[in-house]
Amino acid sequence: MRISELANPRQVVLVSSEAEIVLLGRRMEKKDIITLAWHMPVSMEPPRYAISVGKTRFSLNLIKKSRCFAVNFMPAEKEKEVLLCGRTTGQSTDKFRESGLTEEECEKIHCPRIKEALGWLECEVVEEIDAGDHVVFIAKVVYMREKKEGKRLFHVSGDRFVRV
Ligand SMILES: Cc1cc2nc3c(=O)[nH]c(=O)nc-3n(C[C@H](O)[C@H](O)[C@H](O)COP(=O)(O)O)c2cc1C
């Protein structure tokens, strides 16, 4: 049995990031979006948020390098985009282009965020924990904004979500 079978349903978010990295010997600026179900607030004062990113994920390289990321809370109708960002890798796919999601620059950090989100957090990494096959980033929330209310997607398993 997997932990997620007991822990789900969990809300899914899209985490966006950007960094200059060396890929195939070439230095380049890369942006990425990863779908995450493993994320949570961990402190109110100071405001801190944690995300858990698998060691095989391309986003891991970007967040390790830039030390920042945006957590985008997506409306339920973006299920197709959430699955695309959770099933393709930014190493070979430009997920902003492929998903059709609109990129906007964050207010306080050098990082893209997603215009279609209901709200977002801008985060600066303060601690990185090797948790096993995932790395947990604990981050200071330097800006947050709710744009509108709406139903969210909670992941059950595979392609199954509930909308709350
Ligand atoms: C519903 C759903 C939830 C996911 N939750 C996580 C998660 O919490 N942590 C994680 O590392 N990967 C998670 N993934 C897998 C990544 O989103 C997936 O491996 C993605 O392709 C990685 O993209 P990247 O290589 O561009 O970073 C999830 C995927 C889906 C579809």
The ligand as a MOL file (V3000), in Angstrom:
LIG
                    3D

  0  0  0     0  0            999 V3000
M  V30 BEGIN CTAB
M  V30 COUNTS 31 33 0 0 0
M  V30 BEGIN ATOM
M  V30 1 C -1.8960 14.7100 -9.4650 0
M  V30 2 C -0.3830 14.7000 -9.4100 0
M  V30 3 C 0.2790 15.0080 -8.2280 0
M  V30 4 C 1.6890 15.0190 -8.1640 0
M  V30 5 N 2.3120 15.3440 -6.9820 0
M  V30 6 C 3.6770 15.3810 -6.9470 0
M  V30 7 C 4.3520 15.8000 -5.7440 0
M  V30 8 O 3.7510 16.1500 -4.7290 0
M  V30 9 N 5.7170 15.8320 -5.7870 0
M  V30 10 C 6.4390 15.4940 -6.8960 0
M  V30 11 O 7.6670 15.5370 -6.8800 0
M  V30 12 N 5.8090 15.1030 -8.0400 0
M  V30 13 C 4.4680 15.0560 -8.0910 0
M  V30 14 N 3.8300 14.6970 -9.2440 0
M  V30 15 C 4.6440 14.2840 -10.4130 0
M  V30 16 C 5.2510 15.4650 -11.1660 0
M  V30 17 O 4.2970 16.4930 -11.3650 0
M  V30 18 C 5.7710 14.9610 -12.5310 0
M  V30 19 O 6.8170 14.0230 -12.3140 0
M  V30 20 C 6.2320 16.0570 -13.4790 0
M  V30 21 O 6.2970 15.5130 -14.7780 0
M  V30 22 C 7.5860 16.6380 -13.1120 0
M  V30 23 O 7.8440 17.7100 -13.9770 0
M  V30 24 P 9.3040 18.3460 -14.1560 0
M  V30 25 O 10.2320 17.2180 -14.5310 0
M  V30 26 O 9.1310 19.3270 -15.2840 0
M  V30 27 O 9.6740 18.9930 -12.8700 0
M  V30 28 C 2.4340 14.6930 -9.3260 0
M  V30 29 C 1.7700 14.3970 -10.5300 0
M  V30 30 C 0.3750 14.4050 -10.5830 0
M  V30 31 C -0.3150 14.1040 -11.8920 0
M  V30 END ATOM
M  V30 BEGIN BOND
M  V30 1 1 1 2
M  V30 2 1 2 3
M  V30 3 2 2 30
M  V30 4 2 3 4
M  V30 5 1 4 5
M  V30 6 1 4 28
M  V30 7 2 5 6
M  V30 8 1 6 7
M  V30 9 1 6 13
M  V30 10 2 7 8
M  V30 11 1 7 9
M  V30 12 1 9 10
M  V30 13 2 10 11
M  V30 14 1 10 12
M  V30 15 2 12 13
M  V30 16 1 13 14
M  V30 17 1 14 15
M  V30 18 1 14 28
M  V30 19 1 15 16
M  V30 20 1 16 17
M  V30 21 1 16 18
M  V30 22 1 18 19
M  V30 23 1 18 20
M  V30 24 1 20 21
M  V30 25 1 20 22
M  V30 26 1 22 23
M  V30 27 1 23 24
M  V30 28 2 24 25
M  V30 29 1 24 26
M  V30 30 1 24 27
M  V30 31 2 28 29
M  V30 32 1 29 30
M  V30 33 1 30 31
M  V30 END BOND
M  V30 END CTAB
M  END
